[in-house]
Amino acid sequence: IPIFGADDKEAKAMGINGQRAGQGGWCLSYRGSEWSKRMDEYKGYLTKGVNFFAFDDVSPSTCFCDKCKQSFAEFLEINTKLPYIEPTMFLKEGWDGNDEYKTLWNDFPLWHYGKTAQDMKNELVHYALTKGLNKNIYFGISSWLPFTHSFAAESLTAFDFDIRQIYINWASSGYGGS
């Protein structure tokens, strides 16, 4: 995702306290200068004939900015019959409402990750079409976040290949058995 490791403060996740400290990871709604810079880099790969992008382990990203909360409202509307409640409300100590909101909030980052990957893919395909390049662009993912509800993973349709890897004894052979 073009925002991971970004220097722009706005790319960092906003905490429940309203500060962008990045403690929750990255803001998956961010589409600022770092996003544009990285997407331009990826588009450069398309011009060289690269059309497969491999995604390493998914990073959890829980952001409380207004755009991410709007995405959570969309997630609820699409997948449940529950009305939107401000996440800071149901995550407060002593919340005695429906605990399903907490479960859904934990499922939401995977769904949001898939939507962000789809935005990337759409932008790359659009670019390829405008430049007369191969529009068949493939994404592979090696892992995803845990989830409770299967609908949290439905947004992962941007990914064409499951590229999980098996690591066998690399640590012990590489570090003298330590």
BAFI-3210 file (N, C-alpha, C; in Angstrom, 3 decimals, decimal comma, padded with zeros to 6 digits):
// residues 178
n [1|2|3|4|5|6|7|8|9|10|11|12|13|14|15|16|17|18|19|20|21|22|23|24|25|26|27|28|29|30|31|32|33|34|35|36|37|38|39|40|41|42|43|44|45|46|47|48|49|50|51|52|53|54|55|56|57|58|59|60|61|62|63|64|65|66|67|68|69|70|71|72|73|74|75|76|77|78|79|80|81|82|83|84|85|86|87|88|89|90|91|92|93|94|95|96|97|98|99|100|101|102|103|104|105|106|107|108|109|110|111|112|113|114|115|116|117|118|119|120|121|122|123|124|125|126|127|128|129|130|131|132|133|134|135|136|137|138|139|140|141|142|143|144|145|146|147|148|149|150|151|152|153|154|155|156|157|158|159|160|161|162|163|164|165|166|167|168|169|170|171|172|173|174|175|176|177|178]
n.u [000,873|000,670|001,044|002,356|005,029|005,271|006,369|004,774|002,881|000,100|-000,446|-000,211|-001,881|-004,693|-005,124|-007,424|-007,620|-007,489|-005,074|-002,460|-000,487|000,328|000,156|-001,762|-001,073|-001,337|-003,137|-005,622|-007,279|-005,918|-004,827|-002,791|000,236|002,328|001,043|000,490|003,106|004,198|002,395|002,955|005,483|004,830|003,349|005,367|006,599|004,719|005,102|007,468|006,753|006,042|003,499|002,583|002,061|003,290|002,114|003,247|003,051|-000,021|-000,482|-001,836|-004,221|-005,664|-007,521|-008,784|-009,634|-011,815|-012,421|-011,825|-013,648|-015,989|-015,720|-015,972|-018,651|-019,783|-018,957|-020,475|-023,079|-023,166|-022,738|-024,166|-027,124|-026,960|-027,080|-024,929|-022,526|-020,458|-017,118|-015,476|-017,257|-018,289|-015,961|-015,192|-014,265|-016,311|-018,497|-021,749|-023,290|-024,161|-021,925|-021,177|-020,374|-017,713|-016,477|-016,957|-015,503|-012,962|-012,867|-013,067|-010,524|-009,349|-011,226|-011,150|-008,502|-008,585|-010,292|-008,676|-006,542|-007,960|-008,530|-005,941|-005,435|-007,428|-006,567|-004,091|-004,905|-006,470|-004,504|-002,879|-004,662|-004,984|-002,443|-002,065|-001,053|-000,525|-003,424|-004,026|-003,565|-002,114|-002,514|-000,901|-001,138|000,365|-000,439|-003,138|-005,159|-006,489|-009,952|-013,418|-015,994|-016,967|-017,575|-015,834|-013,610|-014,418|-013,775|-011,319|-011,090|-009,524|-007,161|-005,474|-003,976|-003,014|-000,226|001,111|003,911|006,129|008,168|010,914|012,833|014,651|015,687|017,222|019,172|020,350|021,402|023,326|022,136|021,078]
n.v [-001,177|002,191|004,010|002,932|003,348|005,994|009,414|011,614|013,186|013,083|010,622|008,837|006,808|008,079|008,369|007,318|009,514|011,651|012,454|012,276|009,912|007,537|005,172|003,273|002,242|002,870|005,367|004,238|005,646|007,727|009,772|011,422|013,314|011,392|009,032|009,641|009,937|007,352|005,861|006,895|005,828|003,082|003,110|003,641|001,172|-000,248|000,824|-000,346|-002,901|-004,476|-006,145|-007,402|-007,223|-007,794|-008,217|-008,006|-009,178|-008,166|-005,075|-004,146|-001,566|000,857|003,554|006,667|008,865|011,230|010,363|007,624|006,812|007,332|005,383|003,160|003,441|002,950|000,296|-000,909|-000,361|-001,765|-004,395|-005,078|-004,695|-002,870|000,367|003,198|003,923|006,139|005,155|005,821|005,888|003,231|002,013|002,997|002,736|000,797|000,634|-000,421|-001,309|-002,944|-005,457|-006,382|-004,323|-003,843|-006,185|-005,937|-003,599|-004,606|-006,315|-004,560|-003,284|-005,182|-005,328|-002,661|-002,493|-004,146|-002,597|-000,362|-001,469|-002,110|000,455|001,215|-000,645|000,063|002,639|002,038|000,408|002,244|004,101|002,452|001,940|004,524|004,987|003,023|000,614|-002,766|-003,721|-005,709|-006,242|-007,632|-008,585|-009,983|-011,547|-012,203|-012,622|-011,987|-010,028|-011,253|-012,204|-012,116|-012,196|-013,453|-011,674|-009,587|-010,181|-010,055|-007,851|-008,335|-008,906|-007,543|-008,815|-011,234|-013,497|-015,869|-015,767|-016,989|-017,959|-020,609|-021,032|-022,776|-023,669|-021,533|-019,670|-021,066|-022,260|-020,081|-018,630|-019,989|-021,980|-020,727]
n.w [000,000|-000,848|001,268|003,439|005,559|004,939|004,952|005,367|007,784|007,815|006,776|008,763|011,194|012,947|016,337|018,949|020,507|018,811|017,754|015,346|015,607|014,652|016,004|015,586|013,214|009,807|007,966|006,086|004,465|003,473|000,819|-000,056|-000,789|-000,516|-001,254|-003,951|-004,924|-004,573|-006,108|-008,623|-008,907|-009,034|-011,375|-013,122|-013,165|-014,636|-017,185|-017,781|-018,226|-016,089|-014,444|-012,214|-008,808|-005,670|-002,435|000,795|004,210|005,624|007,186|010,285|010,533|012,245|012,302|013,428|012,012|010,310|007,668|007,759|009,689|008,282|006,331|007,952|008,650|006,135|005,825|007,886|006,918|004,481|005,294|007,604|009,665|011,557|013,059|012,478|014,898|016,578|016,730|018,921|020,964|021,444|022,094|024,452|027,895|029,939|028,234|027,663|025,655|022,554|021,997|019,561|017,927|018,659|017,766|015,035|014,551|014,863|012,679|010,593|009,671|007,852|005,768|004,975|004,126|001,862|000,260|-000,107|-001,517|-003,820|-004,760|-005,449|-007,510|-009,364|-010,066|-011,256|-013,423|-014,844|-015,556|-017,178|-019,279|-020,345|-021,339|-023,178|-022,347|-021,049|-019,584|-017,840|-014,729|-011,906|-008,531|-005,759|-002,585|000,536|003,130|005,452|007,663|010,803|011,164|012,160|010,988|007,850|005,796|006,104|004,669|002,078|000,515|-000,491|-003,130|-004,902|-004,975|-006,813|-006,512|-004,073|-002,257|-000,171|001,787|002,724|005,444|006,396|008,977|008,553|010,316|012,243|010,643|009,508|011,589|013,057|014,634|016,847]
ca.u [000,000|001,591|001,237|003,155|006,350|005,235|006,877|003,720|002,192|-001,303|-000,557|-000,207|-003,201|-005,125|-005,547|-008,750|-007,531|-007,500|-003,707|-001,874|000,763|000,656|000,159|-002,673|-000,597|-001,425|-004,497|-005,935|-008,050|-004,982|-004,527|-001,992|001,433|003,064|000,263|000,732|004,509|004,375|001,615|003,734|006,549|004,215|002,987|006,623|006,805|003,841|005,722|008,575|006,178|005,682|002,060|002,271|002,505|003,192|001,910|003,761|002,081|-000,915|-000,251|-003,082|-004,343|-006,880|-007,446|-010,015|-009,889|-013,184|-012,584|-011,858|-014,930|-016,993|-015,574|-016,558|-020,105|-020,083|-018,769|-021,663|-024,263|-023,099|-022,629|-025,009|-028,318|-026,695|-026,857|-023,581|-022,217|-019,092|-016,264|-014,972|-018,310|-018,369|-014,657|-014,968|-014,329|-017,639|-019,561|-022,652|-024,131|-023,965|-020,502|-020,930|-019,647|-016,275|-016,058|-016,967|-014,387|-011,765|-012,933|-013,037|-009,249|-009,128|-012,130|-010,623|-007,279|-008,998|-010,823|-007,538|-005,853|-008,784|-008,283|-004,640|-005,575|-008,222|-005,711|-003,101|-005,591|-006,830|-003,265|-002,491|-005,582|-004,703|-001,120|-002,022|-000,254|-001,258|-004,347|-004,154|-002,682|-002,398|-002,036|-000,768|-001,048|000,934|-001,169|-004,168|-005,452|-007,550|-011,288|-014,469|-017,069|-016,409|-017,749|-014,688|-012,626|-014,998|-013,162|-010,007|-011,193|-008,453|-006,030|-005,689|-003,214|-002,595|001,199|001,717|005,173|006,449|009,537|011,307|014,125|015,613|016,334|018,280|020,281|020,984|021,983|024,154|021,360|020,583]
ca.v [000,000|003,311|004,859|002,291|003,943|007,362|010,473|012,599|012,956|012,775|009,210|008,036|006,606|008,970|007,621|007,600|010,839|012,674|012,802|011,390|009,379|006,325|004,005|002,282|001,888|003,880|005,764|003,638|006,613|008,756|009,829|012,642|013,383|010,119|008,109|010,016|009,653|005,904|005,378|007,242|004,817|001,837|003,315|003,493|-000,267|-000,664|001,209|-001,295|-004,211|-005,185|-006,065|-008,189|-006,561|-008,705|-007,574|-008,779|-009,288|-007,030|-004,356|-003,662|-000,115|001,319|005,005|007,309|010,118|011,300|009,535|006,209|006,574|007,256|004,057|002,207|003,569|002,235|-001,113|-001,331|-000,281|-002,822|-005,738|-005,337|-003,867|-002,016|001,780|003,674|004,542|006,648|004,141|006,242|005,625|001,823|001,570|003,583|001,877|000,758|000,537|-001,512|-001,545|-004,140|-005,770|-006,698|-003,191|-004,042|-007,247|-005,358|-002,661|-005,435|-006,852|-003,458|-003,011|-006,077|-004,853|-001,361|-002,810|-004,618|-001,455|000,477|-002,182|-001,962|001,819|001,152|-001,388|000,879|003,721|001,453|-000,018|003,466|004,609|001,549|002,171|005,827|004,926|001,930|-000,463|-003,958|-003,382|-006,869|-006,003|-008,659|-008,388|-011,185|-011,224|-013,337|-012,843|-011,000|-009,878|-012,152|-011,630|-012,947|-012,333|-013,706|-010,520|-008,682|-010,558|-009,955|-006,761|-008,760|-009,289|-006,874|-009,741|-012,304|-014,678|-016,107|-016,078|-017,319|-018,671|-021,501|-020,846|-023,962|-023,642|-020,546|-018,966|-021,870|-022,485|-018,799|-018,017|-020,933|-022,788|-019,988]
ca.w [000,000|-001,005|002,444|004,473|005,662|004,422|005,819|005,596|009,059|007,545|006,402|009,987|011,792|014,021|017,508|019,505|021,132|017,772|017,358|014,329|016,152|013,918|016,881|015,023|011,880|008,759|007,587|004,793|003,676|003,018|-000,612|-000,190|-001,634|-000,489|-002,077|-005,350|-005,235|-004,701|-007,249|-009,819|-008,974|-009,496|-012,783|-013,845|-013,377|-015,730|-018,454|-018,009|-018,504|-014,856|-014,193|-011,017|-007,590|-004,535|-001,153|001,913|005,297|005,840|008,439|010,876|010,494|012,902|012,300|013,882|011,294|009,805|006,463|008,159|010,367|007,212|005,729|008,891|008,489|004,896|006,150|008,638|006,067|003,477|005,846|008,775|009,811|012,710|012,759|012,775|016,187|016,636|017,360|020,231|021,956|021,837|022,583|025,785|029,085|030,535|027,220|027,991|024,484|021,741|021,816|018,153|017,348|018,892|016,854|013,694|014,475|014,674|011,323|009,632|008,987|006,716|004,723|004,526|003,406|000,541|-000,492|-000,460|-002,591|-005,023|-005,249|-006,118|-008,758|-010,283|-010,554|-012,155|-014,641|-015,565|-016,133|-018,259|-020,396|-020,977|-021,976|-024,129|-021,752|-020,644|-018,491|-016,962|-013,586|-010,919|-007,165|-004,944|-001,156|001,259|004,387|005,751|009,087|011,299|011,148|012,724|009,998|006,516|004,912|006,242|003,659|000,739|-000,240|-000,954|-004,534|-005,649|-005,017|-007,770|-006,130|-002,692|-002,406|001,118|001,686|003,836|005,911|007,155|009,659|008,057|011,432|012,864|009,713|009,218|012,794|013,786|015,565|018,021]
c.u [000,910|001,827|002,138|004,573|006,406|005,750|005,813|002,951|000,731|-001,523|-000,598|-001,619|-003,457|-005,631|-006,919|-008,805|-007,493|-006,124|-003,197|-000,495|001,212|000,655|-000,785|-002,254|-000,679|-002,878|-004,776|-006,808|-007,159|-004,733|-003,726|-000,763|002,224|002,357|000,574|002,146|004,724|003,589|002,321|004,877|005,994|003,809|004,232|006,944|005,940|004,471|006,909|008,065|005,823|004,181|001,620|002,881|002,247|003,106|002,390|002,683|001,264|-000,579|-001,582|-003,092|-005,689|-006,772|-008,812|-010,251|-011,316|-013,404|-012,653|-013,161|-016,071|-016,931|-016,147|-018,086|-020,555|-019,993|-019,993|-022,889|-024,310|-023,280|-023,528|-026,281|-028,153|-026,538|-025,426|-023,538|-020,754|-018,212|-015,730|-015,994|-018,283|-017,022|-014,308|-015,058|-015,741|-018,780|-020,438|-023,642|-023,770|-022,468|-020,162|-020,170|-018,141|-015,719|-015,971|-015,825|-013,072|-011,712|-012,706|-011,678|-008,961|-009,977|-011,596|-009,337|-007,608|-009,536|-009,689|-006,741|-006,632|-008,625|-006,957|-004,779|-006,346|-007,379|-004,676|-003,730|-005,963|-005,607|-002,839|-003,372|-005,264|-003,370|-000,998|-001,167|-001,143|-002,126|-004,588|-003,116|-003,106|-001,763|-001,969|-000,572|-000,555|000,269|-002,240|-004,419|-006,495|-008,898|-012,273|-015,553|-016,470|-016,551|-016,620|-013,636|-013,156|-014,372|-011,800|-010,021|-010,165|-007,270|-006,374|-005,022|-002,937|-001,142|001,865|002,950|005,354|007,915|009,901|012,729|015,119|016,350|017,461|019,450|021,038|021,694|022,703|023,402|020,834|019,087]
c.v [001,227|004,168|004,242|002,838|005,379|008,363|011,516|012,256|012,554|011,313|008,304|007,926|007,623|008,095|008,046|008,986|011,974|013,122|011,790|010,932|008,129|005,073|002,916|001,833|003,075|004,174|005,233|004,535|007,695|008,646|011,099|012,468|012,073|009,053|008,375|009,660|008,157|005,343|005,717|006,249|003,505|001,938|003,207|002,031|-000,772|-000,346|000,310|-002,707|-005,020|-005,029|-006,925|-007,496|-007,488|-007,909|-008,509|-008,823|-008,012|-006,388|-003,890|-002,138|000,281|002,819|005,590|008,649|010,081|010,417|008,053|005,882|006,526|005,899|002,980|002,250|002,831|000,724|-001,652|-001,391|-001,433|-004,205|-006,062|-004,506|-002,903|-000,565|002,175|004,287|004,946|005,635|004,543|005,993|004,161|001,258|002,159|002,522|001,940|000,721|-000,653|-001,778|-002,856|-004,367|-006,150|-005,558|-003,348|-005,122|-006,710|-004,358|-003,421|-006,065|-005,771|-003,228|-003,923|-005,627|-003,560|-001,556|-003,269|-003,498|-000,541|-000,161|-002,064|-000,564|001,879|000,503|-000,573|001,988|003,190|001,016|001,209|004,050|003,752|001,774|003,479|005,835|003,791|000,763|-001,662|-003,620|-004,550|-006,747|-006,952|-008,309|-009,751|-010,788|-012,452|-013,579|-011,777|-011,004|-010,902|-011,437|-012,630|-013,229|-012,490|-012,504|-009,507|-008,957|-010,407|-008,855|-007,150|-009,210|-008,575|-007,823|-010,945|-013,605|-014,696|-016,560|-016,316|-018,167|-019,563|-021,301|-022,040|-023,777|-022,608|-019,865|-019,793|-022,112|-021,194|-018,185|-019,027|-021,729|-022,035|-019,767]
c.w [000,000|000,235|003,494|004,448|005,180|005,449|006,172|006,868|008,850|007,141|007,626|010,546|012,889|015,159|017,991|020,145|020,110|017,311|016,335|014,785|015,417|014,775|016,394|013,642|010,939|008,454|006,188|003,922|003,081|001,515|-000,919|-001,059|-001,653|-001,318|-003,546|-005,785|-005,465|-005,884|-008,558|-010,018|-009,531|-010,969|-013,660|-014,113|-014,530|-017,075|-018,790|-018,260|-017,273|-014,630|-013,007|-009,811|-006,414|-003,244|-000,057|002,995|005,453|007,181|009,006|010,886|011,069|013,088|012,666|013,188|010,735|008,578|006,816|008,887|009,356|006,517|006,640|008,801|007,222|005,119|006,900|007,736|005,061|004,099|007,032|008,699|010,997|012,291|013,137|014,173|016,129|017,373|018,732|021,327|022,403|022,287|023,946|026,872|029,650|029,530|027,549|026,862|023,799|021,477|020,380|017,472|017,517|017,957|015,429|013,516|014,270|013,284|010,259|008,969|007,793|005,529|004,119|003,721|001,977|-000,330|-000,952|-001,589|-003,902|-005,605|-006,000|-007,493|-009,790|-010,892|-011,541|-013,480|-015,479|-016,270|-017,333|-019,493|-021,116|-021,721|-022,990|-023,652|-021,429|-019,425|-017,545|-015,850|-012,481|-009,582|-006,478|-003,495|-000,391|002,613|004,535|007,241|009,523|011,276|011,731|011,697|008,609|005,591|005,036|005,175|002,231|-000,105|-000,801|-002,415|-005,410|-005,838|-005,887|-007,353|-004,638|-002,794|-001,060|000,919|002,904|004,182|006,787|007,675|009,138|009,193|012,008|011,914|009,438|010,404|013,667|014,834|016,773|017,945]
res [i|p|i|f|g|a|d|d|k|e|a|k|a|m|g|i|n|g|q|r|a|g|q|g|g|w|c|l|s|y|r|g|s|e|w|s|k|r|m|d|e|y|k|g|y|l|t|k|g|v|n|f|f|a|f|d|d|v|s|p|s|t|c|f|c|d|k|c|k|q|s|f|a|e|f|l|e|i|n|t|k|l|p|y|i|e|p|t|m|f|l|k|e|g|w|d|g|n|d|e|y|k|t|l|w|n|d|f|p|l|w|h|y|g|k|t|a|q|d|m|k|n|e|l|v|h|y|a|l|t|k|g|l|n|k|n|i|y|f|g|i|s|s|w|l|p|f|t|h|s|f|a|a|e|s|l|t|a|f|d|f|d|i|r|q|i|y|i|n|w|a|s|s|g|y|g|g|s]
***
